[in-house]
């Protein structure tokens, strides 16, 4: 079956290695999706000079509720980073047989349950309300461009939305999702190795069913006019309507399809000779390591490994790791994978570490 460009693009979004349940290729996220952003924004806010009329105000010091909230959110972030360590080990270093992979899935489920319970603790909602009240009082007398207070305002808005969505998800579902991420990825690896992707179909169905279950709970009955696709999309492209995604893909399709057709029809076809041959894998790894560090990847705060599928994982702002994969009959897959993941990693490495 041949998919249309738009359907293929939509499927790619849903199945993206960074965005679906089977993608254990990124840092484990709590359902408080803005926690990591909160940590970075907070660090920025507390070091930025405020306008003269509020120059002496540090909101984290001014509001005990805000300070207590950030302490709890940082704790959740550390739990998620601990899950990331286990996930990275699962995909890169640990045995790939069924029993160890199953055990790791159970470990990740326990951590996900603890993080989710902390994320949905009623005290989080109470602290958000109290900190918002404290902030509103200060905003009455501050200038409109007080960066620290405006940053705190946005943090509280994001965390309120995240908390509301988190409380829609039961602990059991949070644990099931984490376990499924591990087991489904393991099933995909086996299917890829045996070239039997039909065997992966049951796990893939579980992934979609679980994603739909979570999206339905978070959408609620009052917003049934919002599609499940839009509900899930908002987690990764906040505020982006699915209609806008359609517009973007229409533009890409209208430009690329005739462009590719023109290239294929050209009598002056480019030579592909440089892409074929035998290429030593160790030499490829060495070249990729030199290239990615030359463009900015910091090996002092990360590492480069090999995995079945390339990915980037942030274990903290001070430890961001990437992987790639290599073949001795072509060189471009390893190079492009390394550069692509290196770009993600450089962004993460240049965020202020959350302590």
Secondary structure, DSSP 8 states (H G I E B T S, - for coil): ----HHHHHHHHHHT-TTTSTT--SS----SSTTHHHHHHHHHHHHHS---GGGTT--HHHH-HHHHHHHHHHHHHHHHHHHHHHHHHHHHHTS--SHHHHHHHHHHHHHHHHHHHHHHT-HHHHHHHHHHHHHHHHHHTTS-TT-HHHHHHHHHHHHHHHHHHHHTTS-HHHHHHHHHHHHHHHHHHHHHHHHT-GGGGHHHHHHHHHHHHHHHHHHH-STTTTS-HHHHHHTTTSTT--HHHHHHHHHHHHHHHHHHHHHHHH-SS----GGG-S---HHHHHHHHHHHHHHTT--GGGEEEEE-SS--EEEEETTEEEEEE--BTTBSHHHHHHHHHHHHHHHHHHTS----
